[in-house]
Amino acid sequence: MDISTVLLLQKTSYIAGAIVLLFMRRTLPNTDGVVAIAACFALLSIGSTIAAGLDPQAWNYAILAWTTLLMGVAAYALWAMGLTHLSGQSRRISLWHVFGVTLAVMAPATLAGLHAVDSVRGALFMGMACASLIFSAIVVWRDNAVEPLRVRPLLAGVTGASGLLCGVAAMEFLTNEFWLISPASIFFLLIVTKFLFTYLVTVLISERQHIKLQRLADTDGLTGVANRRAFERSVGPQLKADDVILLIDVDRFKSINDRFGHAGGDDVLKSIADTLRHLTPRNGLVARYGGEEFCVHLPVEAGDAAQIAERMRAAIERRQLESEMGEIVHVTVSIGLARVRESEDDLRSACSRADKALYHAKNAGRNRVLSFDDGWTITRMRSAR
């Protein structure tokens, strides 16, 4: 394949990539950065079109050569900005950074007249591409520690490999000796990596959206803790002997709703969820199990489950909420505790025994923790309000 055909394909790939990225921006959330990458592709397409028609004998050769270099440098500065934004959605790099990088490269190149020398101009362009791509690959890789996505290593690898290819091309352009790979092969491989890059960016955005939807599906909308479906899916497979299940029910919740309204009841549930989340060990899980009932999984490594349950009960009792009318809302909970038996690996059975313990805690006067192992054990007894 000759160089002119490869350059035509290259321009086509840039335009296609820009269109795909702009479409994603319009149709999908969490796409910060794709506009900058699309702008990069557009500048590269325009720059390569101008470069293909350069005539060293033409009167405007120096101006056009300078313009193509400017577009290439600015394009890859935009690439770094865009991919950095896309990789870490909370990170921000302004256009002033793009302007600063572009100026830092173009000012000395212009003063030295390097843009007018084809081989040096090509080396500068490829060198800028190399720096931008490798920087972007490192950012994508490092962000995996904050937001693990399965596509990240592949995206970082493709971007980094493209950067190394540009580094080799920069050395070859500078020496004007293409001893390792021909210009046509260089540009063809860059086309392939750009297509791969665009596809992987699409996968990254889709994977991020899928995780967000999964998180929403697994989270109780009112309290922000896990819902019953997520609790059963997460705890069920890892349940082991001596783990503990707590079932927690708000005492006289109907009276709270009747007196303070549903908004007051919602505030109570959110307050209890916050307390449980704060007191549940990091290796445990708290979920809203339905209505005014919560469920907590405490692995055996969490320590004395009865003490943890009692701290939860006491903390909720101490916590006082103020209603919209300025009245103090006093809240207590009853807790049923069941320890997973050696021969039992079924979450449903453990929850059933915890529910029985909760039922007896309610009948015994509420505002207490009742544990059921091989027999009934009252861990904490208090008079109900």
C-alpha positions in Angstrom: 0.0 0.0 0.0 1.5 3.3 -1.1 1.9 6.3 1.2 -0.8 8.4 -0.5 -3.4 5.6 0.0 -2.3 5.3 3.7 -2.6 9.0 4.2 -6.1 9.0 2.7 -7.1 6.2 5.1 -5.6 8.1 7.9 -7.7 11.2 7.3 -10.8 8.9 7.0 -10.0 7.3 10.3 -9.7 10.6 12.0 -13.0 11.9 10.7 -14.7 8.6 11.6 -13.3 8.7 15.1 -14.4 12.3 15.7 -17.9 11.5 14.5 -18.2 8.4 16.8 -16.8 10.4 19.8 -19.2 13.3 19.3 -22.1 10.9 19.0 -21.2 9.3 22.3 -21.0 12.7 23.9 -24.5 13.5 22.8 -26.1 10.2 23.8 -24.2 8.9 26.8 -23.3 10.4 30.3 -19.8 10.3 31.9 -18.1 11.3 28.6 -16.1 14.3 29.8 -13.0 14.6 27.6 -14.4 13.0 24.4 -15.0 16.5 22.8 -11.3 17.3 23.3 -10.3 14.0 21.7 -12.7 14.6 18.8 -11.2 18.0 18.3 -7.8 16.4 18.3 -8.9 14.0 15.5 -10.4 16.9 13.5 -7.1 19.0 13.8 -5.1 15.9 12.7 -7.4 15.4 9.7 -7.1 19.0 8.6 -3.4 19.1 9.3 -2.7 15.9 7.3 -4.7 17.2 4.4 -2.6 20.4 4.3 0.6 18.4 4.7 -0.2 16.2 1.8 -0.3 19.2 -0.5 2.8 20.9 0.7 5.1 22.1 -2.1 8.6 23.3 -1.0 8.7 25.5 -4.1 5.5 27.4 -3.3 5.6 30.9 -1.9 3.4 29.9 1.1 5.3 26.7 2.0 6.7 28.0 5.2 3.4 29.3 6.5 1.6 26.1 5.6 4.4 24.0 7.1 4.2 26.0 10.3 0.4 25.6 10.3 0.5 21.8 10.0 3.0 21.6 12.9 0.9 23.9 15.0 -2.2 21.7 14.4 -0.3 18.5 15.2 1.2 19.9 18.5 -2.2 21.4 19.6 -4.0 18.2 18.6 -1.9 15.9 20.8 -2.1 18.4 23.7 -5.8 18.2 23.3 -5.5 14.4 23.3 -3.7 14.4 26.6 -6.3 16.8 28.1 -9.2 14.8 26.8 -8.0 11.3 27.8 -7.0 12.6 31.2 -10.5 14.0 31.7 -12.2 10.9 30.4 -10.0 8.6 32.6 -10.6 10.5 35.8 -14.0 12.2 35.6 -13.2 14.6 38.6 -9.9 15.7 37.1 -9.7 18.9 35.2 -7.1 20.2 32.8 -8.0 23.6 31.2 -7.4 24.8 27.7 -4.7 27.1 29.2 -2.6 24.0 29.8 -3.1 23.0 26.1 -2.1 26.5 25.1 0.9 26.5 27.4 2.2 23.1 26.0 1.6 24.2 22.4 3.5 27.5 23.0 6.4 25.7 24.7 6.9 23.5 21.7 6.1 26.0 18.9 8.0 29.1 20.1 11.5 27.6 19.9 10.6 25.6 16.8 9.4 28.8 15.1 12.4 30.9 16.2 14.8 28.2 14.9 12.9 27.8 11.7 12.5 24.0 12.3 9.1 23.9 10.8 10.5 24.6 7.4 12.6 21.4 7.4 10.5 18.4 6.5 12.4 15.8 8.5 12.7 17.9 11.7 9.0 18.9 11.4 8.1 15.3 11.2 10.3 14.4 14.2 8.7 17.2 16.3 5.2 16.1 15.4 6.0 12.4 16.2 7.9 13.4 19.4 4.9 15.4 20.6 2.6 12.5 19.8 4.9 10.1 21.7 4.9 12.3 24.8 1.2 12.8 24.8 0.3 9.2 24.2 2.7 7.8 26.8 1.5 10.4 29.4 -2.1 9.4 28.6 -1.3 5.7 28.9 0.3 6.2 32.4 -2.8 8.3 33.5 -5.2 5.6 32.4 -3.2 2.9 34.1 -2.8 4.7 37.4 -6.5 5.6 37.5 -7.3 1.9 37.6 -6.4 2.0 41.3 -9.2 4.5 41.9 -11.8 3.2 39.3 -11.0 -0.4 38.4 -12.4 -1.1 34.9 -11.6 -4.2 32.9 -10.9 -2.2 29.8 -8.3 0.1 31.4 -5.2 -2.1 31.0 -6.0 -2.7 27.3 -6.7 1.0 26.6 -3.5 1.9 28.4 -1.6 -0.7 26.5 -2.9 0.4 23.0 -2.2 4.0 23.9 1.3 3.3 25.2 2.2 1.1 22.2 1.0 3.9 19.9 3.2 6.3 21.8 6.3 4.0 21.5 5.6 3.7 17.7 5.6 7.5 17.5 8.8 7.6 19.4 10.5 5.2 16.9 9.1 7.3 14.0 10.4 10.5 15.6 13.9 9.1 15.7 13.6 7.9 12.1 12.3 11.2 10.8 15.1 13.1 12.6 17.8 10.9 11.1 15.9 10.6 7.8 16.7 6.9 7.8 13.8 4.6 8.1 15.8 1.6 9.2 13.2 -0.1 11.3 9.8 0.7 9.8 8.7 2.6 6.6 6.6 5.8 6.8 3.7 4.0 5.1 3.8 1.2 7.7 4.1 3.8 10.5 1.0 5.7 9.4 -0.9 2.4 8.7 -0.2 1.2 12.3 -1.3 4.5 13.7 -4.6 4.1 11.8 -5.1 0.7 13.4 -4.3 2.0 16.9 -6.7 5.0 16.4 -9.5 2.6 15.5 -8.7 0.4 18.5 -8.5 3.5 20.7 -11.9 4.7 19.6 -13.4 1.3 20.2 -11.8 1.0 23.6 -13.0 4.4 24.7 -16.5 3.3 23.7 -16.1 0.2 25.9 -14.8 2.3 28.8 -17.8 4.6 28.7 -20.2 1.7 28.4 -18.5 -0.3 31.2 -18.6 2.8 33.5 -22.3 3.3 32.7 -23.0 -0.4 33.4 -21.3 -0.1 36.8 -23.3 3.0 37.6 -26.6 1.4 36.7 -25.6 -1.8 38.6 -24.8 0.4 41.7 -28.2 2.2 41.4 -29.9 -1.2 41.1 -28.1 -2.5 44.2 -28.6 0.6 46.4 -31.7 1.6 48.4 -32.8 4.9 47.0 -33.8 6.4 50.4 -31.0 5.4 52.7 -28.1 4.9 50.4 -27.2 1.4 51.8 -27.5 -1.8 49.9 -30.9 -3.2 49.1 -32.1 -6.7 49.8 -31.2 -8.0 46.3 -27.6 -6.8 46.6 -27.3 -8.1 50.1 -28.4 -11.6 49.2 -26.2 -11.7 46.1 -23.1 -10.4 47.9 -23.4 -12.2 51.2 -24.9 -15.5 50.1 -21.8 -16.9 48.3 -19.3 -15.9 51.0 -21.3 -16.9 54.1 -19.3 -19.2 56.4 -19.6 -20.8 59.8 -19.6 -18.4 62.7 -20.5 -15.4 60.6 -23.4 -13.5 62.1 -26.6 -12.1 60.6 -28.4 -9.2 62.4 -32.0 -8.3 61.6 -32.9 -4.8 62.9 -36.4 -3.4 63.1 -37.5 0.1 64.1 -39.7 0.0 67.2 -43.2 1.4 66.7 -42.4 2.8 63.3 -46.1 3.1 62.4 -46.6 5.5 65.3 -43.6 7.6 64.1 -45.2 7.8 60.7 -48.6 8.6 62.1 -47.2 11.3 64.4 -44.5 12.9 62.3 -45.6 12.0 58.7 -43.9 10.0 56.1 -41.1 12.7 55.7 -40.4 12.2 59.4 -40.3 8.4 59.0 -38.0 8.8 56.1 -35.6 10.9 58.2 -35.6 8.2 60.9 -34.7 5.5 58.4 -31.9 7.6 56.9 -30.6 8.3 60.4 -30.6 4.7 61.4 -28.9 3.7 58.1 -26.1 6.2 58.8 -25.6 4.9 62.3 -25.5 1.3 61.1 -23.1 2.1 58.3 -20.8 3.9 60.7 -20.7 1.1 63.2 -20.6 -1.8 60.7 -16.9 -3.0 60.3 -15.4 -2.5 56.9 -15.6 -6.2 56.1 -19.3 -6.3 56.9 -22.4 -5.2 54.9 -25.5 -3.3 55.9 -28.7 -3.3 53.8 -32.2 -2.1 54.0 -34.1 -5.4 54.0 -37.6 -4.0 53.5 -39.8 -1.3 55.1 -38.3 -0.4 58.4 -36.1 -3.4 58.7 -32.4 -3.6 58.1 -30.0 -6.5 57.8 -26.3 -6.6 58.7 -23.7 -9.3 57.8 -20.8 -9.5 60.3 -18.0 -11.9 59.2 -16.4 -13.9 62.0 -13.3 -11.7 61.6 -15.4 -8.7 62.7 -15.1 -9.7 66.4 -17.8 -9.9 69.0 -21.0 -9.6 67.1 -23.1 -9.2 70.3 -21.1 -6.2 71.4 -21.4 -4.7 67.9 -25.1 -5.2 67.9 -25.4 -3.6 71.3 -23.4 -0.6 70.2 -25.7 -0.2 67.3 -28.8 -0.4 69.5 -27.4 2.1 72.1 -26.2 4.5 69.4 -29.6 4.6 67.8 -31.3 5.1 71.1 -29.0 8.1 72.0 -29.6 9.7 68.7 -32.3 12.4 68.8 -33.9 13.8 65.7 -35.9 17.0 65.4 -39.1 16.9 63.4 -40.2 19.7 61.1 -42.4 21.0 63.9 -39.4 21.1 66.3 -40.4 18.1 68.3 -37.7 15.6 69.4 -38.2 12.1 67.8 -37.0 9.3 70.1 -36.2 6.1 68.2 -35.3 2.6 69.4 -34.7 -0.6 67.6 -34.9 -4.3 68.3 -32.2 -6.6 67.0 -32.3 -10.3 66.3 -28.9 -12.1 66.1 -28.2 -15.5 64.5 -24.8 -17.1 64.1 -24.2 -19.3 61.1 -23.9 -22.9 62.1 -21.1 -25.3 61.0 -23.5 -27.3 58.9 -25.3 -24.3 57.5 -24.2 -22.3 54.4 -27.7 -21.0 53.5 -28.3 -17.3 54.0 -32.0 -17.8 54.1 -31.8 -20.2 57.1 -29.6 -17.8 59.0 -32.0 -14.9 58.3 -34.9 -17.0 59.3 -33.4 -17.7 62.7 -32.4 -14.0 63.1 -36.0 -13.1 62.3 -37.2 -15.5 65.1 -34.8 -13.8 67.5 -36.1 -10.4 66.4 -39.7 -11.5 66.9 -38.9 -12.6 70.5 -37.0 -9.4 71.1 -40.2 -7.5 70.1 -42.3 -9.6 72.4 -39.9 -9.3 75.2 -40.4 -5.5 75.3 -38.5 -4.0 72.3 -35.3 -1.9 72.4 -33.0 -4.9 73.0 -30.7 -7.4 71.3 -31.7 -11.1 71.4 -29.4 -13.8 70.1 -30.4 -17.3 69.0 -27.8 -20.0 68.7 -28.7 -23.4 70.0 -31.0 -21.7 72.5 -32.3 -18.2 73.4 -29.8 -15.9 74.9 -30.8 -12.3 75.8 -27.7 -10.3 75.1 -29.1 -7.0 76.2 -32.4 -6.3 78.0 -33.9 -2.8 78.4 -37.4 -1.6 79.2 -39.2 -0.4 76.1 -40.2 3.3 76.1 
